[in-house]
Amino acid sequence: MKRQPYASLESAHNLSGQTALVTGATSGIGRAVALELALAGADMIVHGRNEARGAALVDELKKTGVDARFVSSDLTDADGAIALADLSRDVDILVSAAGIWEFGPTSSMGAASFDRQFAINVRAPFLLVATIAPRMAKRGRGAIVTISSSASTSPAPERAAYGASKAAVDLLTRSWAMEFGASGVRVNAVAPGPVRTAGTEAMLGDKIDELGMGNVRGSAADPQEIAAIVRFLVEPASSYINGSILLADGGALSSIRQ
């Protein structure tokens, strides 16, 4: 493949003329990513399951001057993921931010919980890439980012299934980078540590503060901090980054001491 010239400084952080699909965009990290990419000039396709929140997000995105539309789909169902992929097959940027976590001992997890986590965290991104990435490759360009987790490399007693699903995301990321990279498609992942969202606060309560104390900054991340990393990874400025799992955990003390 002919090497693409490096972007000029002016265009290195500009996504105008591109269209991005963000899954799980109606809350948390996904919502922050959608807003961040819109501010960079990308037209947006945002996914979620809540129609009201989707409509409100589209209104907010349009205020930045970009086109935006909402698509509702249940990613626990393979047909839902395939339908979303078919509706979004010609996007330039794919960010798979939809994800769930269900913590608990392996003995009480159950098959249904295990299947839900793998359906949304692993199968949905896989099916989206299966449809979208080949079309990116045919055009000779594209950027894909999946939200992984620091749990993918940090074993814990009550998050075996969740951690395994994110470890699968990491391997898929590296595999896709090899599969599509020569055709101009970059595939990376961001692996956040604790992030303060409505979902994590509802599930963990004050424990999110305790988890944040486990890094050198002493606090959990804001969703906007993760969104800024995603934006960098899909911009021309990061043209030499492919197949990377970018750990964003605030400098976890457990990792630094190893």
Disulfide bonds with the S-S distance in Angstrom:
none
